[in-house]
Amino acid sequence: MIFSNPGTLFGNLTLKALEKDDYVSSIRNKLLAEAFYLTGDIEKYGTGFIRIRKKLNELKTATCKISETGDFFRVELLDIRSGDLEGVSKTPGKTPGKMSGKTLVQILKILSREPHLTIPEIVKKIQKSDSATQRAIRKLCEAGFIDRVGSAKAGYWKVLVSQSEIDGNK
């Protein structure tokens, strides 16, 4: 799902600030904001992104991508199971290489069964290049779906979503 709005972020708000829960927003049109508040269309000023991130964290298989392009502000709600993580990075201005959502889910399924696999072993199982596999794993880590515990040789992958969430049954 994509939300787009003409205009850029208002005031001193930046994309980097929106990634944290302590940003301070400014109201561009106080009368319009008050009207939306009084009609119940908004709950509280300046908490939208915090509440969106909280809900997405509860879902565990979704994240969002925020960008500014020219005179437009854009928010994309993304679901790993549908392949929507294409090009997602939590680092503004950096976009990982192409990797399909199907491959990301394949890696999640493999790691949930075999968490002690090394990257070369994952490469063999998914039959992708070393660099593509590393990008996919980095993408899964940045999105909060997996975490590496311990060293590269002796550690393991901790899958942070349930099998039913990976399969799309939640």
N, C-alpha and C positions, 0 to 999 in steps of 0.2 A: 504494500500500500504506500502511495506517495502523496505527501502533502507539499504543496508549493505555494509560495506567497510572493507577490511582487514586492520588491524592496529588500534591503539588507537588514542585518541585525541592528537594533536601535541602541543609541547611547554608546556606552563603553563596552557593551557585551561582545564577546568574541567566541568563535567556535571552540577554542581551547577551554574557555571559561564554562561553556555549556556542558562539557564532559565531567564537570565536578558538581557536587551538590551545594556548593557555597557561593554560587554566582548571584549577582545582584542585577535584577532586570529594571528597566525603565519603562514607563508607560508612554507610548507615542501619542495616543489620543485619550485623554482622561475621561471625557464624556462618553465615548464609545465603550471604554473599559468598564465604566460604572454601569452603563446600560446592560452590558452582557452579565455583569455580576448580579444586578438586581433582577434580571429575568431568569437567573439560575443557569445560564449557559456557561459560566466559568465559576469555579469554586473559590479560587484564591489567586490573587495577582502573583505572577512571577514564579509559580511552582510547577508549571506544566511539564518541563523536561525532567524534573526530579521525579514527578509522579509517573511519567511514561517509562523512565529507566527502572523504577521500582517494579512496575507491572511486568516489564520485559524480563527482569531478573527472576520474577516468580514463574514465568513461563519456561525459562531456561533454554528454550530452543529458538529464541528470537532475540534480535538486537536492532539497533537503529543506526542509520548513517545520516549525518547532518552535513550539509554543504551549502556554500554560497556560490552561485554562478552568475556573473554579471550583476544584474539588478534583481536577482531572485534568490530567495532563501528556500531550501528544500530539505524535507525530512522523509527518509525512506524507512519503513518498518519492514524488517527482513526476517525470514524464516529459513533456517539452515536446511530443513527437510525438503524445501521446494527449490533449492539451488540459489536462493536469493542472496547468499553471502558473496556473490561474485563481486570482486573489487573492493570489499569492505576492509577498512583498516581503522584502528582507533587512533592512528597517528595522522593528524590533518596534513593533507598534501601528499601522502604516500599511498599508493594503491598497489597491493600485491598482484602478482601475475594471475593469469586465468587458471581457474580450477573449478570444475563443476560441483554443484551441490551434491550430486550423486557420489562423487569421489570423497567429499567431506564426510558424508554419512557412512560411506564404506569404511573410511579410516576410523570413525567413531565406533562402528560395530566391531571392527577388528580389535581395537584397543580395549573395548569393554570385555572381550573374551580373553585377550592375551595382553595384559597391561605391561609385561616385562619386555616387550619387543623393542629392539633398537631401530633407529631410522633406516639403516640398510635392510633390515628384515621387513619393515613396512614397505619399502620400495619394491622388494621382490613380490610381496603379496598383492599390491595394487597395480603393479606393472606400469609405474610412472617414473619419470626421471628423478634423480636425487634432489635437484633444485625444486622441482614442482612439488615433490612430497614435503620438503622442508617448508615451502611457502604455505602449503595446506595446513601443516601442523602448527605453524606460527599463527595462521589465520584462526584456527580452532582455539589456540591458547589466548589470543587477543580478544576473541569473542566470549571467552569464559566457559567454553565447553569442555576443555581438558586442561590439565596442569601436570608439569613434570615434577616428580618427587625424587630427590636424590640425584646421583651423577648419571652421565650419559650411558655408562656401561652397567652400573649396579642398580640404578634407579628403576622407576616404573612410571607409567602414565596413569594419572587419576582422572577418570571420566566423571565429569561433574553433572551429567544429566542421566536420567534413568533410561533403561532399555525401551520402555513404552514411549518415552518422549522422543527417542531416536527413531523409533518405528512410526511415530506419528499417531499413536493411540491415545494421547492425552488431550 
